[in-house]
Amino acid sequence: MAIKKLTNEDFPSVAGEYCYIQRVADGFIMENSASAGHTPGAFYSAATVTDKMLPLTENVNLPGVYESTENRIAFDDGKYIVRYCQSDGTIIAIEDWDVVGDAVTGAADANIISQANIDFGALQKASITAAVPTAAAIQSGLATAANQVTILAAIAGIPAAVWAVTTRTLSSFGTLVADVAAAVWAYATRTITGVTGSISYAVISGSVRDDYITALGNLVGGDLPLGETEKIFAINAALKKYSGHRPRIAVEDEDGTGGFDYQLSLLTEWTDGFSTIKSVEYPVDDTVETAAILQEDAWTLYQKPSGKCLRFLDTKPPATEDFRVTYTTLHVCSDAACTIPPCDEEAVQILAAALFCDMLAAYFSQTQDSTIRADSVDHKSKGSEYAARARAYRKMYFDHLGIKEGETPAASVTKDQDLSGSWAGDKMTHPHKFR
């Protein structure tokens, strides 16, 4: 076997130091002794290796240089990491080996970096600031005009040198985690982008509420007595009316608990007085082609003192399984996003304009206590004008949806497939006793 030399001649050292060798391919560490039936010089997992410390002894001809050799078992080809440690286990240097044919073909210079050098707990902003001298102090000392370029180049090379080390160990994060958590939760506005086990599939158009306010200004322009507050009110009212015509569909997976009843408040987007359940799937299995949609007589909505709940009539979903609920809910439009499909955006904005015109018509049509008769006539004509515009905009909205005003399209249609045949007998494929 080829002799692999391990030496610390590139950095200061003291007695009692050792090194250990790790194979990069599988993370196994070289065993130094024959304890636990292990073969000295062979590699074992970090969990099973019993003695990884290969002692370094002082070279009699080179005082202060501690070294060792290894040739007990042939090394596999590949990359290896040699970590040089003080007697207390502190890593003082790391060396990378490329082994081919049991010989070290390329060993990088030892990267002299201690855990204390990269200890985040000791790396406080105040101490860093205090340790950095001023430009004037640098220029008056070592950093003259002639060597500033050299110093700056050396500083710029530090990050690359640190990240070139194959394995880096952070011994302490100090208060970093706590500081980050505190900063996150101190932020006034937080947006949750994902919820494990409960997902609502909203249609996001890319528009936000400001876009709707701008559209309202374009549809109903001029010097108006009503402002942004009333526009937002009209937008919200339009969203509710549109939701009645084309409700948003939400789909959520809920964990079973081994019981029959599940509070509807578990559904993130559920809106009391509006939402309706379209289907319940159980069990949920996205790997099969056909979803296990329960028939409507397998579940019901039940009012309990604690609130309305979804009650399974034939089964109790265990904690190991999920059930999927598809239901309707209101559309929303906020400063962050709107859920109106792009194909209906203009129609909803027109409906909001119609409602805003109704508000303006009511404002101008109210009794005016004016001493100038012409002023009263002008207010009444404006009221009539905005009322007419409201009717025109409302017609455009309903024409787009393809329904008549006052009509609400059916949210869903169900049909009982278990009716008896016209001949009053059982069906061939599923007799009544199986239904």
Secondary structure, DSSP 4 states (H G I P E B T S, - for coil): -PPEEEE-TTS---TT-EEEEEETTT--EE--S-GGGPPTT-EE-TTT-S---EE-EEETTEEEEEEEEE-SSPPPSEEEEEEEE-TTS-EEEEEEEEEETTEEEEEPPPB---GGGG-TTT--HHHHHHHSPPHHHHHHTT--TTTHHHHHHHHHTHHHHHHTSS-------TTHHHHHHHHHHTSS-------TT--------S--HHHHHHHHHHHS-SS-S--HHHHHHHHHHHHHHHHHHSPEEEEEEEE--SSSEEEGGGSTT--TTT--EEEEE-S--TTSSS--BPPGGGEEEEEETTEEEEEESS----TT-EEEEEEEE---B-SS-B-S-GGGHHHHHHHHHHHHHHHHHHHHHS----S-HHHHHHHHHHHHHHHHHHHHHHHHHHHHHTS-TT----S-----TTPPPTTSS--SSS-GGG-
